[in-house]
Amino acid sequence: MIVSRANPLFRKDLQTAPAHPLGERVFIRPLPVQQTTEGGLAIADVAKERAFAGILLAVGDQAADRLYDLGVELGDEVWYAKYAGLIEEWQHIIAPGTDPSCPHDSTWDFVPKDDPRWSAVKVQDPDMQLRACRSCGAAKLSERVILATVDDLLCDVDVQARLERGELKRERRETEDGATRYFIVRGLRADNFETGKAS
């Protein structure tokens, strides 16, 4: 029996995420694998370790409700579980070509890493591939994204930074049913937390 590999997600117009996740699912762009040590030595392929961290690209509606209560925002660096989610290849246009009506159904040529078109790529990973449409010159980026559930997120680096800067505050309160729990208070500067005035 021959099992065919699913086609990569290809989107012409979507720039921030391959799709809108549904329910409690989230899209994460994995951070690139470290290629060199702090001293500048190249790390052998067998010794490279993928960090289970990435940038939060998009979240479903129920995930957004839960993450808002925790102080998490899109674009945050998050850590996720080792076997979290599905890894998909997302192909999307990052630079339009000379002909906006081009259907991009012709041949795509690989763009070498030293080409100036790579400067449009914000986070570069060796696994990414950049191709150019032979008809119009549009640049298409192929990158990996992870579709996981909100429960697969373990930590948020940026929430910790916002807590340390005083942009967020953890506050223990009593709920309507008499239980106590911690809440994240947003939009207040540290000097206004006592009065509860928005900054």
N, C-alpha and C positions, 0 to 999 in steps of 0.2 A: 504494500500500500504506500503510495506517495503522498506525503503531507506537504502542501504548499505553504510557504511563509506568507503571512498577511501583508498586504501592501502597506507601506508607511503612510502615516497621516499627512496628506498634502493639502495645504491651504494657501490660497493666493493672498487673501486680504487680512488674515488674522496675524497680529504682531505680538500680542502679549501672552497668549496661551493657545494651544491647539484646539480647545473647545471649552465649553462651560461645564465643569463637573456637576454631576447631579447628587442631591442628597448630602451625605456626609463624606463625599470624596474630595480629594485635593490633587492639584497638579504641582509637581516639584521639578525644578531644573537642577540636576545633581551638580555639585561643585566639581571642577576638574581634578583629576588625580595629580598629586604632587610629582613633578618630574625631576626636581633637583633637591638636594639637601640645603640646609641653611648656609652651609659653607660653599655652595655652588657646584657640588659634585653631582653628576648624573646618577639617577637611581635606576638600577637594572629592572627590566620588565618583570622579572619573577619576584622582585622585592617591592614593587609598587603596591600600595594599599589604597583602595578606594575609600574615601571618607563617606560615611553615611550621613551626609549633610547636603543641603541644597537651598535654593531660593524658592519661596512660595509664589507660584505664578497665578493660580486661580483656585477658588474654593466653591463648593456647592452651597446652596442656601442654608441647609441645616448646619453644615460645617462653619459657615460664616457666623451664624448665631453663637455657636459654641466658642469659636476663636475670638470673637469680639469681647466676650465676657472674660477671656484670659489675657486680653491686651495684645493679641496677635494681629498683624496687618500684612497685606499683600506686599511682597518684596522683602519680607523678613528672611533671615538665614535660620533655617530650622534643621534639627537633627531628627532622623527617622530610624525606624527599626531595620535591622539587617535584611530581613526577608520581606520588606514592605512592598506591596503593590506590584503593578505590572510596568515593565520598562517598554516604552514605545518609541519609535523613531518619528520625530515631527519634522516635516519638510515645509518650509514657508518662505515666501518672497520677502527679502529684507531690503532690496533696492530695486525700484521699478526700472524697466527697460526703456528703450527709445519709443516703443509702440505700446500705448496703454491698452489697446484692444487685442494684443497678442494672446492667444489661448495657451501659450507655453506647452504646446504638444509636440515640439520638435526635439532635437537632440540637446542634451545638457552637457557642457564641457566642464571638467574639473578645473577649479581655480587654484593655482599654487599658493602656498602659505605666505610667500613674499609679495603677493599682489596687493596693491593699495585697497582693493575692495574688501579685504579682511578687516579694515579699520572700522567698518560699520558693525562688526560683531562685538558686542559689549563684553561678554565673558567667553574667552576662547578655551576650548578643550581639544586635545589632540584627536579625540574621537569625532569631532565635528567635521563636516565636509561642506565646502562651498562650491556651487556649480553655477555656470552662466548659461542662459538660454541662447542657443546659436542664432535664433531668429531676431531677438530684440535686445539681448544683452542683460536681461533681468538677472539678479543674483538670488539664488535659492540656497538656503542654509538647511542642512540636515543635522539635527541634534537629538539627543536622548532626553526624554521626559519620563517622570514616574507618576503613574496614577495610583494613589493610595487612599486609605480612609483617614479621617481625622484622628482616629485612635492610634494610627501608626506614628504620629508626630510625638516626639519625646521631649524636646527642648526647643527654646527659641532664644537665640543669641541676642537679637535686637530688643526683646522684651526686657531681658536682664539689663541691657545698656540703658533703656528708658527708665527702668526702676532706679538705677544708680544715679542717673542725671536728675531724678525728681520729676520726670514728665508723667510717670505713673506712680500710683501708690497702692499697696495692698492694704485692705481694710477688713477687719473682722466685724461682721454684723449678724444680727438675728433675723432669720427669715420669718414669713408670716405664720408658719407652723411651729415656731419656737426653736427651731434648730439654728445652730450657728455655722457660718461658713465664711470663707474669705472672698472678697470682691476686689476687682481692679477698678480704681477710680481714675478716670481719664480727664484730660483737658484742664488740669489745674496745675499751677506752679507750686513748688514745694512750700513757699511762704504763704500760700492761700489755702492749703489743705485744712487748716484749723477752722477758718471762717466758712469754707465751702464755696467761695466765690470763684467763678470762672476767670481765667486769665485771658 
